[in-house]
Structures are given as structure tokens and as C-alpha cells.
Amino acid sequence: MNSTLLTQLNSVSKFANGSKWNRFISNPIKYCIAISSRFIHQKEGKLYSTKTFWGQAFTVQLPASTDIYLSGGKTHESELRLCRYWIKHIQPEDILIDIGAHFGFFTSLFSLLAPAGKIFSFEASKKNYALLQQNVQSLNNVTIHHQAMSKDDTPMYFYEFPVVYSEYNSMNKTQYEKETWYATNKPIEIKVDSTTLDLFYTSQNIIPRFIKMDVEGGEYDVIQGGIHLFKNQDVILAMEYLENSRGNENHRLAAELLMQLGYQSFAINQEGELEFIRSIDAYLQKNNFESDNIIFKK
């Protein structure tokens, strides 16, 4: 199965690296719908059905996740490498936790790769959670939670942006206030329940093999809430890490705490394999990356 998935993923990569003309001629109708939605449905969004690159029916709310709508996968270069890593290394009986699941793309991929395992997904946004629920309803090995993951279980404030920027939904809105789009796309404040990794894994009596974390500024809080787990278990963590000019203090603090707990940092190469990196900031600067998915393991 994995070799077939890698071949299918290559078609997503080909789409991502193609010209706008090639993207258009691959499916003119869907391309026009996607482009027009950036203007027509920018604030509220509109639901459209598509399929993932492995053939699962999947609903997105355009203009968010345009890449999935057009290609069946995430097309950012770092996400392509991350997908390759998951496909090569997740085992059928693995237990995984997806923190910041959005519409459920990675949750769905995890479900496919670990059919005899268990996937637990967390999404704090009410709107995103509704789509997550829809996209995974037929996946028997997936359990979803409308909660934030943090350093304690106190209810907290969460900020939801308009659909076009919904992947930036976060517990920390200040990191985006200098962005050019922020003034006309300010978030709505909502209150959500929260939990911690330590509370969750002990209450469920599970030990996850992998954790995927994409929490837009909440990284340090999540690691603090999982110190017992990270200290005592060999968990592998994938964390989106921003370069310094984008305000990566919480990423750096999270990475430093993980190092204190015995972890090392690794980049994912084009083949989906790990390469040790001594300094994440230096690695991003050397490769001119604004962000990348970094793997932390003991």
C-alpha cells in the first residue's frame, strides 16, 4: 500500500511544482471555482466536495484548503515531505494524536496508515471541528475532541479568523497583528475547553507513538502540559516551526524544553527520511525557509 501512496503523492508534488497553466488545464472547472472563491467567499466560505490523493471523499470550505480541493493533498513543500515521512514510518497498529487537526486531512491519512491503531484528534475551532467531524465520520479508528490542548485544563480563549485564514486560528492572535491582512480579517474570540497531553494519555491509558502538532503559537504550552509523557515515553513529535522573523519565541521555548527532556531535532529530506540538525533556526535560515515541519525524537 505504501508504495502506491507514495506514487499517488508524487502526483500532488507534480501539481504543486507545475505552472498556473498546467494547474488550470488539469481541471479547468475546479480551478476557476477555487480562484473565484478567494473573492466571492473570502469571509464566510463555501463547502465543496473533493477527494484526497488516496481517494477518500473529503469536504473543504473554500477558499481555505484550496490545495486539497485541487490536488487531493497539501502542496506546500514542507507538507509534502511530512506526508512522505508519515507514509514511510507509520505502522498499522500505531497510536497517534493530531493536535490542531483543522479539516482532518492528516487525521484521515493517519487512519489509513494505521488501520489497526487509534487516532485521537483535537480541534479548538467550532467551524473547523464541524468539518473535521464530517470528514472522519466513517473512520472507525478515529476519535475527535472539540478542545484546545494546552498546559492545563482551564477553559481558554481561542481566536477564529475568516475562512481564507482559518489555518491561522490560534490561542495567540498577537503574532499576526503585524501582517498586512490582519486589519481587515480580525478574528472572533471564543471560549473553549482545554486539556493537557498528560491528562489525556493517562485517562485514556494509551502511549502514542506519534504526535502531530500545528497550534500556531501554542507549542510551548502544549509541551509543558505533556512533560510527563515526553519525559517518560519515546514519543515522536512533528511540530511546525517558524523562522525567527515571523516571531518564533514559543517554538524556540518548546524546542528547548524538549531538548531538556532528552530529544533531538531532525529535518525531513525529500525522500521522507530524517536528518539530524543541531540548530533549527540555522537550518531554516540556510535553506531560506519561512517555516518547516521539524521532527523531535529521543
N, C-alpha and C positions, 0 to 999 in steps of 0.2 A: 504493500500500500504506500509506504513512504516514498519509494522511487517514483510512483505515479504522481503523488502530491508534489514532489519537487519539480517534476516536468510541468505540471499544471501551474505551479508558482512561477516558473520561467516565463509563462505567457503573460503573467501580471507584470513581471520585470520588463518584458519586451514592450508592453503597452506604456509603462512608466517612462521608458527611455526613448519612446517614439516621438515624432513631431506632432504638432497640433493637427496637421492634415491627416496623418496616419490614425490619430485618435478619432478624428471625425469620420473617416471612411470605414473604420471598424464597426461603427454603429451610429449612422447619422442621426437617427431619431432620438436615441438616448443621449447623444452628445448635445443636441440642441436643447433638450429638456433640462439637462444638467446646467448648461451655461445660462439659460434664461432664468432658472430658479434662483440664481445669485442676485437677481434684480427683483423678481416678482415675489419670491417667498423668503426674502432675506431675514425678516423678523420672526415670523410665526412658523415658517417651514411647511412642507407638504410631504406626505408619506408616499413612497414609491417602493414597489417590489423589485427585487433583483435576485441574483444567485451568487453565492461565494464561488471562489475558484475551484472548490471541491464539489460544487453542485447543490449546496443546501439553499433552500428558499430563505431569503433574508430581506427585511424591511429597513429602509433608511429614511431619514427625514431630511430631504434636500432643503438647503444647499450643503448641509453637513454630510460628511462621508461620501462626497462625490466620487472619490477614487473607488470605493467599494461598489457603488452603483454602476460605474462604467467598466471596471476591470474584474470585479469579483474579489479584490484584495486591497490591502493598504499599499500605496505606491511610493511612500517616502523610502529612500534608500535604506535608512536605519530600520524601518519596519520590515522591509523585505529580508534583510539579514536576520532579524529577530525571528521571522516566520521560518526561515531555513533552520535556524537553531532549534526551534520547538519541534519541527518535523523530524529532525535527526536524533533528538535526545529524549523526548518524552516517551515513556514506556506505557504499555497498555493498562497496567494496574496503578499508575501514579495517582497521587492526590495533589491537586493544585488549587491555589487561591488566586483569584483575579480581583485586585483592588483598583477600582476605577474602571469598571467594565464597559462604560458607555453603552453602545447599542448591542454589545455582545459578540463582536467579531472574534476576539481571541478566546472568549469563553466557548464559543461554538467550535473553534478549531481544537481547543483542549478536549472537548467532549469526543470529537472524532478520534483524536490521537490516544486517548486513554479510555477506551470503551468499558474496561473492567475497573476503572478507577472512579474517583469522585472529584467534582469540580464545585468549588464554592465561590460565588461571585458577589461583589459588593458595588453598589452604585448609589450615590447620595442624591443625585438629581432626580426629581419626581418625573419629569418628562422623559429623560433618558431611561429611567427604570421601567417605564411603561413599554418602551420599545424593546428593552432587554427581555422583559417578561414575554413579549410576543415572539421574539426570535428564538428563545430557548424552550418554549413550552412543550415541545415534543422530545426534548433531550432528557432521558431518564436519569442520567448520571450527574445532572446539574442542579444545584440548589442556589437560589439567588436571595439577596438580602438588600432591602432598601435602607441602608445605613451608611454612615461615614466610618472609616477606620481611622483611629487617632491614638492619642497617648492615654486616654481614659474613656470612661463610658458616659461622660456628661453630654447631654444634648448640646448641639453646637450650631452656629450659623454657617450656612453654605450659600454660595453665590452662583446663580444661574444666568448665563449670558444668552442673548438671542441665538437662534438656531445656527446661523453661519459660524458662530464662535463657540458652539456648545462644547467642543473638546477642551476648552479652557475653563470650564466650570471648576470652581475651586473653593477651598475654605479660606483662601488668601487672595483677595481681589487687588491689593495694593501693588502686586508685582506687574499688573497690566496697565496701571494708571498712566504711564508714560507712552503707551502705544498709541499710534495715530488713530486707530479705530475706536479706542475706548470711549471718547467723548460722546459719540453717537450710538454706542452699543453698551450702555451701562447695565450691570447685572441686577437681577432681582434677588433680594435677600430672603432665604427661607430657613426654617429651623428644622434640623434633622436629628434623629437618634444616632448615637455612635457606639462603637465597641472597640476593643483592642485585639491585637493578634493573640496575646497571651490568654485573655479571657475566652476568645473564640476557640482556639485549638484545644485548650483544656476542657472546655464544656462539651465539645464535640468528640473528645477522645481520639483525635487524629494527629498525625505528624505529616504535614505537607512536604512533598519533595521539591516542588517549585512554587514560587510566588511571583506573580507579575504585578508591578506597582506603577501606576500612572496617575498621580494625585495632584499634579500642578501646584507644588509648593507645600504640600502636607507631608513630605517624605520623612523629615526628622521626627515629627510627632508619631508617625506610623512605626518607625523603628524603635522609638522609646517605649511604645506600647507593646512591643514584641521582644523586649530584651531577653526574657526567659527562653523564648523559642529560639532566637538566634544564638544565644549563648550555649544552649544545651543540645541542639539538634543540628544536623548537617543539611540545612535548608539552602536551596539555590534561589537567589533573588535576581530578577530582572527589573531594573529601575531606569526610567528616563532621567537623563542628567543634562542640565543646560550649561552652556558655556558662560563664562564669568560676566560678560557684558549684559547678559539677559537677567541677571540677578539670581545667582545660584547658591545663595547662602544656605538655604535649607537642604539642598542637595549635598553641599560640602559637609555640613554638620552630620547628615545621615551617613555619608560615606565614612567620615572619621569615626563615628560610633561603631559602625560595622567593622572597621579595621581593629578597633579596640577589642572587639568580640572575636577576633581571630579570622576575619575574612580578608580576601584579596580581590582586586578588581580586574576584570577581563573585558576586552573588546571582542565583538563578533566579526569575524572576517567574511569575505564574500562567499565562502563555502559553508558558512554556518558553524564554524568551529571557533574555539576560544583562543585568544592571545593575551597573555598577561600584560598589564600596563601598570607602571609604577605611579604615574601621575595622570589622573583623569583630565584635569584642566590642560596639561601639556599635550595630551593626546588629542583633545578637541581642537586646540589651537594649531597644532601641527597639520591636522587634516582639514582645517577650515570648516569644522562642523559647528553649527549653532546648537545642536543637541545630538545625543545618541543614546541608545539603549545599552546600559552597562550591566554586565553580569557580575554578581558578588557571590563567591563561594569559598569554603574553607579549603 
